[in-house]
Each structure stands twice: as structure tokens, then as C-alpha cells.
């Protein structure tokens, strides 16, 4: 970051519409440094976050996400003995999981839910099913 930068600069969707920015984005995307960093770290970290969010979805409530990530990362963002014995060594800052309730909720809504809905629709299209409507609690 530069001397006057307040925030980390990331991709902006509006840059793709401007021809000047689009040319710079395409040139940057083709650099070896970008390809190496994007392919190795982002995909692995996204996979880790998605796996943790899937576990939270299936087994616990969203309130336990903060505590679970603290256990995985260890106290003060260092590996605890429990986490170190159950996973590979964390040598870099990129291996640390940063996942809280809001990010986990977004991953569940925008990544996991659409895939599960698509799988459910495929399953229902290929098999017969019945639907029972119970009107005993209907207020009308």
C-alpha cells in the first residue's frame, strides 16, 4: 500500500466496464506473479473456509464459528497443540483461517445453498415423491 492509501486495494467490478481499466486488469491477470498467488493461495483458503462452513451447516450453529476458528488457529493466532496435531503445519499467515459469523453466513448463502438446491432439484427430477399437506394448523 502506498503512503496515502487508507485501505487495501482490491478488484472493483466497475473497472471491468471501463476500457482503460479493463486493459490494465487483463495485463495484470496474465502476469506470472498473479497466476501463482491466485491459483495456490486463494483456492486453497477458499476451500478451507468452505469446508469449515459446511461443517458448521451440518453439525453446529453459527454462534460457534468464532470459537471453532479460535480453536483451529490456536490462542493469539498461533497453532495450538490440538490443532497442530490434527492438521499440517501452518507456516504462513495465509494458512490461518479467518472466519466469523457474517462471513460464514455469506459462504452458506452464496456458495453452499445454491449447490445443495441444485442437487436437490436433480434428485427430485429423477425420482418419484409424494407431498403431504397438513391443514390442521391452518388459521384460514
C-alpha positions in Angstrom: 0.0 0.0 0.0 1.1 3.5 -0.7 1.9 6.3 1.7 -1.6 7.8 1.4 -3.6 4.6 1.0 -6.1 4.1 3.7 -7.4 0.7 2.6 -6.1 -2.3 0.8 -6.9 -2.1 -2.9 -8.9 -5.0 -4.3 -10.8 -5.7 -7.5 -13.7 -3.5 -8.3 -16.4 -4.8 -10.7 -16.8 -1.3 -12.3 -13.3 -1.5 -13.6 -14.3 -4.2 -16.0 -16.6 -1.9 -17.8 -14.1 0.9 -18.3 -11.8 0.1 -21.3 -8.7 1.7 -19.7 -9.0 -0.3 -16.5 -10.0 -3.4 -18.3 -6.8 -3.4 -20.4 -4.8 -3.0 -17.1 -6.7 -5.8 -15.4 -6.1 -8.2 -18.3 -2.4 -7.3 -18.4 -2.2 -7.8 -14.6 -4.1 -11.1 -14.8 -1.6 -12.5 -17.2 1.5 -11.9 -15.1 3.2 -14.9 -13.5 3.1 -13.4 -10.0 -0.7 -13.0 -10.2 -1.2 -16.5 -11.6 1.0 -18.1 -8.9 -0.6 -16.3 -6.0 -4.2 -16.6 -7.2 -4.0 -20.3 -8.1 -2.3 -21.6 -5.0 -3.4 -19.5 -2.0 -6.9 -18.2 -2.9 -8.3 -21.5 -4.0 -6.8 -23.4 -1.0 -8.0 -20.9 1.5 -11.5 -20.7 -0.1 -11.7 -24.5 0.1 -10.7 -24.4 3.8 -13.3 -21.8 4.6 -16.0 -23.7 2.6 -15.1 -26.9 4.5 -15.5 -25.2 7.8 -18.7 -23.5 6.8 -20.1 -26.9 5.6 -19.2 -28.4 8.9 -21.0 -25.6 10.7 -24.0 -26.0 8.5 -24.3 -29.7 9.2 -23.3 -30.1 12.8 -23.5 -26.9 14.8 -25.0 -23.4 15.0 -23.4 -20.3 13.5 -22.8 -19.0 17.1 -19.9 -21.5 17.4 -18.0 -20.3 14.4 -15.9 -17.8 16.3 -14.9 -20.3 18.9 -14.2 -23.0 16.4 -11.8 -20.8 14.4 -10.0 -19.8 17.6 -9.5 -23.5 18.4 -8.2 -24.2 14.9 -5.9 -21.2 14.8 -4.9 -21.5 18.5 -4.5 -18.7 21.0 -3.3 -15.4 19.7 -3.5 -16.7 16.1 -0.8 -19.3 16.9 -1.3 -23.0 16.3 -2.5 -24.8 19.5 -1.3 -28.3 20.3 -4.7 -29.7 19.4 -4.8 -28.0 16.0 -1.2 -28.8 15.3 -1.7 -32.5 16.0 -4.7 -32.7 13.8 -3.6 -30.8 10.7 -0.5 -29.9 8.8 1.9 -27.2 10.0 0.9 -23.6 9.5 4.0 -21.8 8.4 2.5 -18.7 6.8 -0.2 -16.1 7.6 -2.2 -17.3 4.6 -2.8 -20.7 6.2 -4.6 -19.1 9.2 -8.4 -19.4 8.9 -10.2 -16.0 9.3 -13.9 -16.9 9.5 -16.6 -15.3 11.6 -20.3 -15.5 11.7 -21.0 -12.9 9.0 -18.5 -14.4 6.5 -19.7 -18.0 7.3 -23.3 -16.9 6.7 -22.3 -15.4 3.3 -20.5 -18.6 2.3 -23.5 -20.7 3.3 -26.0 -18.5 1.5 -23.9 -17.8 -1.7 -21.8 -21.0 -2.1 -23.2 -24.0 -0.3 -27.0 -23.3 -0.5 -27.1 -22.9 -4.4 -25.2 -26.2 -4.8 -27.4 -28.1 -2.4 -30.5 -26.6 -4.0 -29.3 -27.7 -7.5 -28.5 -31.2 -6.2 -32.0 -31.4 -4.5 -33.7 -30.4 -7.8 -31.8 -33.0 -9.7 -32.7 -35.7 -7.2 -36.4 -34.8 -7.3 -36.5 -34.6 -11.0 -35.1 -38.2 -11.3 -37.3 -39.9 -8.7 -41.0 -40.1 -7.7 -42.1 -38.4 -4.5 -45.2 -37.5 -2.7 -46.2 -34.4 -0.9 -48.5 -34.3 2.2 -50.2 -31.1 3.0 -51.4 -30.8 6.6 -54.1 -28.2 7.1 -54.9 -28.9 10.7 -52.9 -25.8 11.8 -54.2 -23.5 9.1 -55.6 -20.3 10.5 -57.9 -19.5 7.5 
